[in-house]
């Protein structure tokens, strides 16, 4: 654990552009991104895609726009995930609920369009977003929270290296129903191993000619942790 005697906090997360091998993360711009994101999410197919989000279902792009503007005004920092091969937006994520004084921030409001399926795009996007928080902004704790019924989100958090911390029962209301929230985190002392695993997994040689992974991210991380502890 770092020495905190002279801790002065962190800057709040702000819109940022981050470059990876397969994706570019760029700040949301309504004029440039609203329609392409709506299209990437399949238009009205956005409602089942965002079934675990707390807002009511959208009746069209206007509702998505209104919700987006409200979320951003409330403090969500929206980042758009762009597929560098096509140049098109394929997903979004948000830095949320920052606590700069204590070095804590959450990544949430994550949605991936069909263009991100069966590819390294989502993994690299999450790596870039986490690396910016820990290495550029100096945060101590990076949180992932999801509806406890959202099994896919919980599997993704564990795969990416987040540690499950428990369930906050009756944490909030979502679409007129109770939501129990599962909490996960990565802390700064864990980040070096998590980052090394991302770097190794994302190497081109870790994928075959059809783009399938040769080694799982979880296995790589476990091997690195074991080697570092030896």
Secondary structure, DSSP 8 states (H G I E B T S, - for coil): ----TT-----------EE-SSEEEEE--HHHHHHHHHHHTTGGGHHHHTTTSSS---SSHHHHHHHHHHHHHTT-EEEEEEETTTTEEEEEEEEEEEETTTTEEEEEEEEE-GGGTTSSHHHHHHHHHHHIIIIIS--SEEEEEEETT-HHHHHHHHHHT-EEEEEEEEEEEETTEEEEEEEEEEEHHHHHHHHHHHHHHTSGGGB-TTS-BSS-HHHHHHHHHHHHH-
